[in-house]
Amino acid sequence: MIVYLHGFNSSPNPDDIAFLKKIFPDDKIIYPKIDYGDKENIQRTIKSLENHICSICGRTTIIGKSLGGLFARYLSFKTGFPYIVFNPCLYDFKTMKDLEGQTIKNYRDEEYSTIENNISEYYKFFQVNDEYSCDYSIIYLADGDDIVDNETTRKRLSKYVDIRDFHGKHSVYIGSIEGLTEELLL
């Protein structure tokens, strides 16, 4: 099973989902739409995913992009299954802090959501100790990311997790990353 967690102010990327379905035609792929501005939605979705992952017999890989990377790493910690994350937002929640209390438009579709006050503090509950490591877990960091501070992630985690660099920006179609297909099939 593959669990795919999109980033903040987004929804599951249809190109990423199509890529995963092509690579894993026989696997179940779960890709919930998460409102990261709503604490109850986050808690309900993550707990439901944790319970579902723990009930599955067989291998599961948890994939996350940006803020979805925070929750992918958390679910890996709770379930013991590996994660692969892209430009994960693991430490600095300034972008979300600046948006608290505002109503914003999702950049992928026409939906609007209101960002709860203190949501950036709530995200800290899902942070995992830097030393946490899980076999076959990988962090991909773009050299042109202008949203997340990838250098902090590199400095804090390079001793514990396999970190791979790729040429690109923060929002990336995962199918364009060289060598990813082979990594996913391991």
C-alpha positions as CSV (number, residue, x, y, z in Angstrom):
1,M,0.0,0.0,0.0
2,I,1.1,3.6,-0.8
3,V,-0.1,6.5,1.3
4,Y,0.4,9.9,-0.4
5,L,0.1,13.1,1.7
6,H,0.0,16.4,-0.2
7,G,1.3,19.8,1.0
8,F,-0.3,22.8,2.6
9,N,-2.9,24.8,0.7
10,S,-3.1,22.0,-1.9
11,S,-4.7,18.7,-2.7
12,P,-3.4,15.4,-4.1
13,N,-1.5,16.2,-7.3
14,P,-3.2,14.2,-10.1
15,D,0.1,13.8,-12.0
16,D,1.8,12.3,-8.9
17,I,-1.1,9.9,-8.3
18,A,-1.1,8.8,-12.0
19,F,2.7,8.2,-11.6
20,L,2.2,6.1,-8.5
21,K,-0.6,4.1,-10.1
22,K,1.7,3.4,-13.0
23,I,4.6,2.3,-10.8
24,F,2.3,0.3,-8.4
25,P,-0.6,-1.0,-10.5
26,D,-1.4,-3.8,-8.1
27,D,-1.1,-1.7,-4.9
28,K,-3.8,0.3,-3.1
29,I,-2.9,4.0,-3.2
30,I,-4.5,6.2,-0.5
31,Y,-4.4,10.0,-1.1
32,P,-6.7,11.9,1.2
33,K,-7.4,15.5,0.8
34,I,-6.4,17.2,4.0
35,D,-7.3,20.6,5.2
36,Y,-4.1,21.5,7.1
37,G,-5.8,24.7,8.5
38,D,-8.3,22.7,10.5
39,K,-7.0,20.9,13.7
40,E,-9.9,18.5,13.9
41,N,-9.6,17.5,10.2
42,I,-5.8,16.9,10.7
43,Q,-6.3,14.9,13.8
44,R,-9.1,12.8,12.4
45,T,-7.3,12.1,9.1
46,I,-3.9,11.2,10.6
47,K,-5.4,9.0,13.3
48,S,-7.6,7.2,10.6
49,L,-4.5,6.7,8.4
50,E,-2.5,5.4,11.4
51,N,-5.2,2.9,12.3
52,H,-5.6,1.8,8.6
53,I,-1.8,1.4,8.1
54,C,-1.5,-0.6,11.3
55,S,-4.3,-2.9,10.3
56,I,-2.7,-3.8,6.9
57,C,-0.7,-6.9,6.5
58,G,2.1,-6.2,4.1
59,R,4.5,-3.4,3.2
60,T,3.4,0.2,3.2
61,T,5.3,3.2,2.0
62,I,4.3,6.7,3.2
63,I,5.0,9.5,0.8
64,G,4.7,13.2,1.7
65,K,5.3,16.5,0.0
66,S,6.1,19.7,1.9
67,L,3.8,19.8,5.0
68,G,2.7,16.3,4.0
69,G,6.3,15.3,4.7
70,L,5.9,16.3,8.4
71,F,2.9,14.0,8.7
72,A,4.5,11.2,6.6
73,R,7.4,11.1,9.0
74,Y,5.1,11.1,12.0
75,L,3.1,8.2,10.5
76,S,6.3,6.3,9.9
77,F,7.3,6.9,13.5
78,K,3.9,5.6,14.7
79,T,3.7,2.6,12.4
80,G,7.3,1.6,11.6
81,F,6.8,1.8,7.8
82,P,9.3,3.7,5.6
83,Y,8.7,7.2,4.3
84,I,9.8,9.1,1.3
85,V,9.4,12.8,1.5
86,F,10.0,15.8,-0.8
87,N,11.0,19.2,0.5
88,P,9.4,18.4,3.8
89,C,8.3,21.2,6.1
90,L,9.6,19.7,9.3
91,Y,10.7,22.7,11.5
92,D,9.8,26.2,10.3
93,F,6.0,26.9,10.3
94,K,6.4,30.6,9.7
95,T,4.4,30.5,6.4
96,M,1.4,29.0,8.3
97,K,1.8,31.3,11.2
98,D,1.5,34.3,8.9
99,L,-1.7,32.9,7.5
100,E,-3.5,32.1,10.8
101,G,-7.0,33.5,10.9
102,Q,-7.1,34.2,7.2
103,T,-9.3,32.6,4.5
104,I,-7.2,31.4,1.6
105,K,-7.9,29.8,-1.8
106,N,-6.4,26.4,-2.5
107,Y,-4.0,26.9,-5.4
108,R,-5.0,23.6,-7.1
109,D,-8.7,24.0,-7.1
110,E,-11.4,26.6,-6.3
111,E,-11.9,25.7,-2.6
112,Y,-11.4,28.1,0.2
113,S,-10.5,27.4,3.8
114,T,-9.8,29.3,7.0
115,I,-6.6,28.8,8.8
116,E,-7.2,28.3,12.5
117,N,-5.3,30.5,15.0
118,N,-2.3,28.8,16.6
119,I,-2.3,26.0,13.9
120,S,1.5,26.4,13.6
121,E,1.9,25.5,17.2
122,Y,-0.4,22.5,16.7
123,Y,1.9,21.2,13.9
124,K,4.7,20.8,16.5
125,F,2.9,18.0,18.1
126,F,3.6,15.9,15.0
127,Q,7.3,16.6,14.9
128,V,9.5,13.5,15.4
129,N,12.8,13.4,17.2
130,D,15.7,14.1,14.7
131,E,17.4,10.8,15.6
132,Y,14.4,8.8,14.3
133,S,15.3,6.6,11.4
134,C,13.5,3.9,9.5
135,D,15.0,1.6,7.0
136,Y,14.5,2.6,3.4
137,S,13.4,6.1,4.3
138,I,14.6,8.9,2.1
139,I,14.3,12.7,2.1
140,Y,14.5,14.5,-1.3
141,L,15.6,18.1,-1.2
142,A,15.3,20.5,-4.2
143,D,18.2,22.9,-4.9
144,G,15.8,25.7,-5.9
145,D,13.3,25.4,-3.0
146,D,12.1,29.0,-2.1
147,I,9.4,27.8,0.4
148,V,11.1,25.5,2.9
149,D,14.5,25.8,4.5
150,N,16.0,22.6,3.2
151,E,19.5,23.4,4.7
152,T,18.1,23.1,8.2
153,T,16.6,19.7,7.3
154,R,19.9,18.6,5.8
155,K,21.9,19.8,8.9
156,R,19.6,18.2,11.4
157,L,18.9,14.9,9.7
158,S,21.8,13.9,7.4
159,K,23.3,11.7,10.1
160,Y,20.1,9.7,10.5
161,V,18.3,9.6,7.1
162,D,19.3,9.2,3.5
163,I,19.1,12.6,1.9
164,R,19.0,13.0,-1.8
165,D,19.3,16.2,-3.8
166,F,17.5,17.0,-7.0
167,H,17.4,20.0,-9.3
168,G,14.0,21.7,-9.0
169,K,11.7,23.9,-7.0
170,H,9.5,23.4,-4.0
171,S,6.5,22.1,-5.9
172,V,7.7,19.2,-7.9
173,Y,6.1,16.4,-10.0
174,I,7.6,13.4,-8.3
175,G,7.8,11.4,-11.6
176,S,10.4,13.9,-12.8
177,I,13.0,13.0,-10.2
178,E,15.7,10.9,-11.7
179,G,16.1,7.5,-10.0
180,L,12.9,7.8,-8.0
181,T,11.2,4.9,-9.8
182,E,14.0,2.6,-8.8
183,E,13.9,3.7,-5.2
184,L,10.2,3.2,-4.9
185,L,10.4,-0.3,-6.3
186,L,13.0,-1.5,-3.7
